[in-house]
Amino acid sequence: MPIARAASRATRSAVTRTAVRLGAVTLAGALLAACGSGSADEASDGTVTVTVDLFGSFGYKEAGLYAEYEKLHPGIKIKQTDTEDEQDYWKSLQTRLAGGGGLADVQGIEVGRIASVTQQQADKFEDLTKYGADKLKDQFAEAKWSAATTKDGRVLGLGTDVGPEAMCYRTDLLKKAGLPTDRTELAKRWSTWDGYVELGKQYKAKAPAKSAWLDSVGSLYTIMIGQEEERYYNASGELIYESNPAVKAAWDTAAEAAAAGLSAKLDQWSPQWNQAFAAGSFATIPCPAWMLGYIKGQAGDAGKGKWDIAKLPGGAGNWGGSYLSVPRAAKHKKEAYELIQWLTAPEQQAKLFRAQGNFPSSTGAIATIADATDPYFSGAPIGRIFGDAAKAAPVQVLGVHDKNVADQITNALSEVERKGTPPDEAWSTAKKGVANATG
């Protein structure tokens, strides 16, 4: 989102990402210290343990890529730690970067944080061109590559996935509510966000017990704003969220959905949200590609064939996507670079998409997955659906505090959704939060 880039794929956050995650900064920090993240030395037999610290669900372990790499490199062992919530992960990472200790050899960076890394923390991360990364430029989409490159040409991360968007839905729940389940028909019915909200009201009228239309209005806002080129900053680096009509439109739609009682009022990445996938607590969820693996992990085998995927209302967009970086304080820099080069190579990105749904940022991988389908999601043509979305998605302007602004707004929407806070009052709270986060 690894959507949380967790999604930020996450993001993402944070997604696609599938195994049960650690949710607290203190616990994550304790585990990092206990497990020796960033401090593993060579074993007596010469084996090097490369530590990897991620957020959300990057899917490498689940797709078997770590095991494959270890088989190809007998002297290397990979040890991963991860935190489910990208906000918690980022706070912990900032503490460790400031202190210089407890860092892993490889650290994941959500796309909404990459401008902060390149513009404010470049001295904390290795310039990967020292290891030959400059030769990889043609493998990646230009926007993905340039976002992790400083003005003086240092490359501070290799791109993992991007987050083209669609809508995932439960066919069994829609059928019980008397709504169509065919992905083409649904795409027509919710071709606009107004149509999506209206269909949600129809669902609510006949919904199965304890089931809502969508998981949270925060995810609705996030997916809508992902369809915009300019969101929180303009190309000059100026903060524009207050005057951006796209932000207002997404906020108003999310607030309307909250007022209509269309959401399950779940905080994304919370234990309750995780449990809701299997419990059938919501019928639809805005779904960047990295979310597919996360849904599989949470809904389990019992969910196979009950889920499907349709085109997103309102046009194409992007939510999340991530990078793999090597901190200056890493113990095994060369081995870390070799690992992330391999993980982000076209062949591995294609394997990861077929196994977990994380859509490639590698141009070479994109062509090879065009015909991919997913039996878990009722045979949905995921290669075509997400491939078309990726081609049409805007190249987003990313600011230094992009993720911080987004978090403050979605936190405020949660107040509207869960406590009935008036939208104007919640917006004022969001603005205060943004001022504190960006000041």
N, C-alpha and C positions, 0 to 999 in steps of 0.2 A: 502498500500500500501501500506491501507490503505493501495491496491496498491496500493502510495504514494500512505507497508508498504509501492498514493498516490499511485509505484509504483511508492519510496522504495518507497509498497506497498509497488505506488506508487504502495512495494512497491511497500515496498514495497517495486515518487514518487509517489507520490505520488501520487483507486482506485479506490479498487476497490475500485474508491470510489465515491458515486453517487450524493449528493446534491450540490447545488451551493455554492461555498466556498469563504471565505475571502482571498484576494490575497495580501494584504500589511501588513508588520510587524507592522506599526504604527497603522493601523486600528484594527488589531488583538489585539495589546496591549491595545488599548483604550477600546475595547469591554470587554476584560478580566477584566479591572479595573472597568468598568461601571457595568458589570454583577456580580461582586463579585467573579470571579473565584479564588479559593484557599482561600477565606475569608468568605465564607458563614457560619453563625452560626446556631444553632438550632432555629427553629421557636417557637413561643409561645406554639404551641401544641405538641412540642417535635420532630417534623419532622426534619430530618437531610438532607440537600442538599449536595449530593456528586457531586463535579465539575469534569468534564472530558474535557481535552483539547487535540485535535487530529489534524491530517493533512489529506488531501486527502479525501478518502471515506472508512472508516472502515465499514460502513453499519449497525451499531447496531440500530440506530434510525429507518432507513428505513425497517429493517427486523422485527421491533416490539419488539426487545429484551429489550430495556429500559422499555417499557410499561409493558412487562411481569414481569420484575424484580420488578418494583414498585408495581405491584399487589401482588406478592409473599411476599414483604417486605413493608407493609403499612407505616412504619415510615421513609421510604427513598424516596427522590426525586433526580432525576438525571438531571444535567444541563450541556449540552455539548456546547463547543465552538470549532471552527475548522478553519484552514487555508488551502487553497487549495494547495499552493506550499510548499513542504516540506523544501526547502531551506529557505524560509521566516520563516517558523515555527521554524526551528532549531536555526536560528539566534536569534529570539525572546526568545526561551527557554534558550539559553545561557546567555542572558542578565538577565533574571529573576532568573536563578540559581545563578549567580554571586551576585545579590542583595539580594536574599533570599525572595523576595516578589512577589506577583502576580502569584504564582504557583497554579495550580489546584491540586485536590486530586489525580487525575490520569493523567499521561502524556504519550502520545504515543511516542515510539522510533522506528525509521526506522531501518531495519536490518543493513544497511550500517553505522549506528552510534553506534551500540551496543558495538563494541570494544572500542570506545572512552569512553562510559559510564563505562564499567567494568574496564578499565585500567587507566582512568584519572579522572573520576568523581564519583567513588564509594561512596565517602563521602557525595554526594549530594542526594543519593537515599536510601530508606529503604531496609534493608536485609529482603526479604520476608520469609526467613526461620523462622523468629521470630513469624510469624503468621501461620506456619505450611506448607509452600510451599514445604519443602523437601519431604513431603509425596506425592507430585504430580509428581515427576520425571518420573515415569513409564508411565504417560499419554502422554508424548511428545516424538517426534523424538529426538534422542540423540543429533544430531547436533543443533537442535533448543534450547534445554535445555542448553547445554554446552556453547553456545555463550553468554548467559546472566549470566553466573556464573563466579565469580572471582576466582583467583588461590587459595584463602584461603576458598572457598566454599560458599561465599555469593551469593544469588540469587537476581538479581536486576530487573528482569522483567519476566512476563509470556508471552509465545509466543501466538500470535494470528494466523495469517495465514502464508503460504509460497506462493511463486509465480511461480509455474510450468507454462511453456510457451507454447503457441500455436499461431496460426495466425487467427485473426478475419477478415472477409471480407464481402463486400456488394454484394450479389448475383445479384441484379438488375443492378448494374453498370458493373459487369463483363460480364453479358449477353449482354448488349448494346455494349460492346467492342468486342464481338465475342469470348470471352474466356469461358472455361468450368466453371461451378458453382458447380459441384459435389465435395464434400470435399475429397473423396478418389482420384479422378482424379487430383485435384489440388495438393494434397500431393505428388503425383508422379511427376508432372510437376515441382514443386519447392522443390524437395528433397534436393537440395544443394542451397547455397546462390547465386551462379552464376546462377542457374536456376531461382531463384526468381527475380533477377535483369533482366534477359533476358525476363521473362514473363512481367515484368514491362515495358520494352521497347515496347513489343507488345501491351500492354494496352494503352500506351501513343499514339501510332499511330492511334488508333480508339476510344480514350476515349471520353465519354460524355463531353460536355462543362463544363469548370470550375471544372474539376475533375482530381486529380492526383493519382498516384499509391499508395502512402503511405503518412502518415501525416507529418513525419519529418525524416531526416537522423539520428538525435539524437536517436530516438526510435529504428531505425535499429541497430545502434551501440550498444545500451544498451542491446537489446535482444540477439545479437550475443555474447557479452562478458559474458552474463549470462550463456552461455553454457560451460564456462571454470572453472576449479577448482582453478587455480592460475590466478589472473588478475593483481592487482596492488601491492600486497605484496606476499612474499613467506611465508612458514610456520615458518620461523625464524623471521618474522616481518620486513624483509628488503623490501624497496620500489623497485619494479622490473619492473614497467610499461614500462619504456623506452626500455628495452631489451626484453620484452615479445612478442614473435611472434604472439600470439593470439590477443593482443591489436593492433598490426600493421595490422593484417588481417582484423579485424573489422573496424578499421579506414579507410583502403583502400577501403573496400566495400562500406562504407557509403559515402566516398568522390566520388566514382564512380557513385553512385546513385544520388548524388547532381549534378555532372557534366552532367549527362544524363537528368536532369530535371524531375526526377521521383517523387519528393516530393511536397507537398502543402506548404512547407516552414513555418510551423506553430510551434510556441513555445509551447511545452506541458504545460498544465495547464493554458494557457492564455485564456482570453475570446473568442478570435478568434478561438482557438482550440476547445473550448467547443461548439461553434456555428457550427463548421464544421461537427460534427457528424450528426446533423439533416439536414444540407445543402447538404450532399453527396459530400463533398470536397475531399474525398480520398476513394479509393476502398479497401485498406487493412491496417491493423494496427497490429504490433506485440503486442501480447495480453497475458500477464500473467493473471492468473485466476481472480485476484482481479479487473481487468479492465472490466469484464463483467457487474458488477453493475454500473460502471461509464458510460459505453456506454448506458445502459438502461436509466440512468438518463438524459443524454444529448440528445440522439436521440429521446427519448419519445415514446409514443404509436405508432406514425406513423412509427417507425423503426422496429416494431415487424414483424418477418418473412422475413425481407430484409437482415438480418445479418445471417452469419453462421460461423462455426469454423472448421479449419483443422489443421492437424499436422504441427509442425514448421519445416522449412528448417534446415538442418544441425545437427539434433539431439536434445536431450532434454536439457533444461536449467532452470534456476531459476532467476526471476527478482523480487526482493522485498520481502515483508513479514515484520512483525512488532512485537513489544512487548508493553505491558502495564506495566508501572512502577509507583511507589508511591514515590514522593519526600520526603525528610526528613522534608521539610517545610510544608507539607500538613496538613490541619486542622483536617481531619477525616481519619486517617491512617487505623484504623481497618475496618471501613465501606468501604474504598477504596479497601482494600485487598479483602474483601468478594465479592465486585462487580467484580473485575477482575478475581477472582477465578471462579466465576459463568460464566462470559462471555467467558472464555477460556476453560471451561469444554467441554468434547466431545459432549454432547448433543447440546450445543449452537453453537459449531463450525459446526456441521452438519446442523443445521437450517440455519445458516448464509450462508453456501455454497449453499444450495438449493434456498435461496431467492436472494442472491447477487453474488454468484460465488467465494467468498473468500475461497481458498482451505485450509483445516484444517492442522494445525501442530500437532494436537492430533492424535496419532496412533489409538485410539479407534474410532474416528470419520471417519477416512479414509475408513474403511471397510464398513461403513453404507451408503456411498454416491456413491458406485461404479456403481450403475445402474441409477444415476441421469441424466435426460435430461433437456433441456431448450427450451420451446416453443418459447421464444423470438428469440433465435438463430436457428430458423428453426428445432427445435427438436434435435439439436446436442447432442450427448452422452457425456456431459461435465464430468461426473464422470469417464468415461473410458479415454477420451482424456487427461484430466489433471492428472488423477490418474497414467496413464502410464508415463507421463512426470515427475511426482514427483518421481516415482520409479527409473527412469533412470537418473535424474539430478545429477550432481556432488555435493559433499559437498564442498562448496566454502571456500577458505581461506579469512578471513576478517581482514583487518588492521585498525589501529586507525583512519586513515584519508581516509578510503575507499570511502565514499560518496563524500568527497571533491575532490578527484582525478577524480572520475567519472564526477562530475559537471563541472570541468574545461575542460575536454575533450569534453563533449557534448556542452558546451558553444562555444568552438572553432569550432566545426562542424557546429554550427549554423551560424558562420561567413562565412564558406565555402558555405553553402547552400543559405544564404540570401543576402550576399554581394559579392559573387564570389571571396572571398579571396583565394589565392593559398593554397593548402593543406599543403605544407611545411611551409609556413609562419604561417598558423593557428596552426600547431603543435608546432612551437616555442612559440607562444603565450600561448598554453596550458601548456607547460613545465614551463614557467615563473609563470603562475597561480598556478600550482601544488607546485612549490617551495615556493611561498608565503603562500599557504594554509597549507603546512605541516612543514614549518620551525619553 
